[in-house]
Amino acid sequence: MGVPMYGSASHVTRFATVLLISSFLAGCDIAIDGHGGFDLDIAAGKAADEWIRSYKVPAGGRLEIINVNGRITAEASNGAEVEVRAERSVKASTDEGAKDLLGKIEMREELGESRVRVEVRSPRLSGPSKHEIKWTIKVPRGVAVDLRTVNGGVHMLGLEGDLRARSTNGGISGKMLLATSIDAAVTNGGIDIELAKAVTSGMFELEAVNGGVSISLPTESKADIIGRCVNGGISASLPIETVGEQSRRRLEGKLNGGGARIALETVNGGVKISGALGTT
């Protein structure tokens, strides 16, 4: 008597397929995204380290960080040196592959008397490989910064002097800033800046493509203000004396007689200008 067959050939095929997929997924990371879908990460190999440096940069000097894949957080400090910590992580098909790629990430340093520049040079990636570098920086007061990243945000807290920030995919934020000028631009993301001290001179230019732009500044500031957007609206809660033709997508005027140049522009998003309590 023969062995009974349970299920048709199609059932056997489906069972074999399930086994194959299960074996494949055993080496994968699966996460549920914010929309209820699945994010499949087939890069099971991982490697990570920390890259730590300190630099002497005098007041009035400049720090430049150029990153690829990862956020940059910079905070003012009372110390005498710039302190930099970069958390580097890599994913690849295997742990050995990830370690190999980690060792190929270049951190190029250019050191001058009043300028420090650190630029990330990434290795060529193939297959499921990817890397991320998260920066945490403590900046002595009075040191200017130029912070740039491609996939990640830029966050600034309490910084002084001339500030420049760039991001391609990620927002830019600044809290309790004592800046003398700001130049911030982002492609996909918003910009949110808070000035802790009244301004009367300098240039503050915020520009976005896909995202809103907002600035909060002490009401005693003196500024010439320009706000423009293509798809969105403009709101202002400060007593701005308007100049020329105005519309819901264009604002131009003077705050307390004019002074510092404040320009906010975006294509897809709104513009917001508001008052804040500041220091004198």
SETIRO-299507 format. One record per residue (C-alpha): residue in three letters; z, y, x. Coordinates in steps of 0.02 Angstrom, whole numbers, plus 50000, padded with zeros to 5 digits. Layout:
BEGIN
ALAZYX ...
This chain:
BEGIN
MET500005000050000 GLY499495016950071 VAL500605031950102 PRO500595043649951 MET499875060949977 TYR500905075249905 GLY499835090449872 SER497995093749892 ALA497055098350050 SER497205116750004 HIS499105114950000 VAL499085107250173 THR497985121450237 ARG499135134650166 PHE500655125950241 ALA499825125550412 THR499405143950395 VAL501205148250354 LEU501795138550508 LEU500545147750617 ILE501055164850552 SER502895160550569 SER502635155650750 PHE501705171950781 LEU503035182750699 ALA504435174350794 GLY504035185550942 CYS503805201450840 ASP504925215350776 ILE504715219050592 ALA505415234650510 ILE505285241550334 ASP504595259150338 GLY505155273650229 HIS503815269750100 GLY504345251750069 GLY502975244550179 PHE503085234650340 ASP502925240750519 LEU502415226150628 ASP502805227950813 ILE502045213850914 ALA502665221051080 ALA504165209451101 GLY504465213351285 LYS505585228151324 ALA506205237951475 ALA507195254051493 ASP508045265151621 GLU508685282851649 TRP507935295851765 ILE509225308951812 ARG509005324651916 SER509835341451948 TYR508985357252012 LYS509555374152071 VAL508585387251973 PRO509165405451985 ALA509345416951835 GLY507615423351795 GLY506865407251862 ARG505855394751762 LEU505965376451711 GLU504415367151650 ILE504445349951570 ILE502805341651520 ASN503095325551423 VAL502055312151336 ASN502815302251191 GLY504585307851157 ARG505665322351106 ILE506395335851217 THR508125343051185 ALA508695357851289 GLU510415365951276 ALA511155381051363 SER512565377851486 ASN513765387951592 GLY513375377351745 ALA512475383051901 GLU511135369451899 VAL509835362751779 GLU510335345051730 VAL508965333351672 ARG509115316051596 ALA507585306451540 GLU507845290251443 ARG506295279951475 SER505855264751369 VAL504325253451370 LYS503705239551256 ALA502415226651305 SER501955208651267 THR503285201951386 ASP504845208551473 GLU503985206951641 GLY502505216851577 ALA503665230351511 LYS504595231551678 ASP502945232951769 LEU502365247251657 LEU504045256051673 GLY503845256351861 LYS502135264251843 ILE502725279551746 GLU502595294351865 MET503825308751859 ARG502955321951962 GLU504095335652028 GLU503555352652093 LEU505005362352168 GLY504965380752214 GLU506255394152250 SER506295400052069 ARG505245387051978 VAL505425368451940 ARG504065358451856 VAL504205340151802 GLU502675331751728 VAL502545314151658 ARG501015304251708 SER500835288651602 PRO500005272451659 ARG498525265551565 LEU499135255551417 SER498275240451340 GLY498605229051193 PRO500275231851106 SER501035241651251 LYS501865258551221 HIS503155269851300 GLU504365283751253 ILE505335296351356 LYS506765306051276 TRP507355321251373 THR509075329351369 ILE509195345251472 LYS510605357351510 VAL509945374451559 PRO510975388051644 ARG510965404351549 GLY509555415951596 VAL508355402451651 ALA506675402951561 VAL505955386551495 ASP504225379551458 LEU504415363351358 ARG502895353151308 THR502705336051227 VAL501325326551137 ASN502175314551016 GLY503915321150983 GLY504875336750939 VAL505595350851044 HIS507375356251006 MET508235371251087 LEU510055376551069 GLY510805392751134 LEU509445395951263 GLU509165413051340 GLY507695421951420 ASP505855418451393 LEU505565402451294 ARG503935392951275 ALA503735376951173 ARG502245365951129 SER502115350151024 THR500635340650954 ASN501495328650835 GLY503265334450802 GLY504225349950751 ILE504965363950855 SER506705370450818 GLY507855383250898 LYS509645387050849 MET510795400950910 LEU509465407351028 LEU509745422651138 ALA507925423851186 THR507025439151250 SER505345431551198 ILE504725415651114 ASP503005407651116 ALA502995391951007 ALA501505382150941 VAL501345365350853 THR499895355750778 ASN500725343350660 GLY502475349150618 GLY503475364550574 ILE504355378150673 ASP506115383950632 ILE506885397450742 GLU508595405750729 LEU508985420950835 ALA510825423950869 LYS510625441450940 ALA509735456750870 VAL508065460150953 THR507235476950981 SER505875472351105 GLY504905457351167 MET503625445851085 PHE504065431750965 GLU502505421950917 LEU502625406150810 GLU501045396750763 ALA500765380450668 VAL499265371250597 ASN500035358450479 GLY501795364050441 GLY502885378550389 VAL503495392450503 SER505165401150483 ILE506235413450579 SER507995419750549 LEU508575435350640 PRO510025447750630 THR509715461350502 GLU510005475250629 SER508485469650730 LYS507045481750753 ALA505355473450739 ASP503535474650692 ILE503255459250584 ILE501635450150544 GLY501555434650433 ARG499965425250390 CYS499555408550308 VAL497985400650236 ASN498675387350118 GLY500435392350069 GLY501495407550032 ILE502585420350122 SER504385424450081 ALA505435438050163 SER507225442550121 LEU507375456950246 PRO507055475350202 ILE505335476050282 GLU504345492150258 THR502595485750226 VAL501065493250310 GLY499295491850243 GLU498625479150118 GLN499785464850072 SER499555448349981 ARG500495432049951 ARG499685425450110 ARG499825440950219 LEU501295452050264 GLU501345466350388 GLY502725478950408 LYS504175486350505 LEU505995481550508 ASN507155496150546 GLY505725506750611 GLY504895493350718 GLY505125486850894 ALA504945468650946 ARG503325460150894 ILE503645445350778 ALA502095435750723 LEU502145420050615 GLU500555410750571 THR500115394050493 VAL498615385850411 ASN499415372850298 GLY501185378150256 GLY502265392850211 VAL503025407250309 LYS504845412050289 ILE505755427150363 SER507615428850331 GLY509155437850394 ALA510625430750490 LEU512285436350560 GLY512085439750744 THR513005445450898 THR512815462750970 
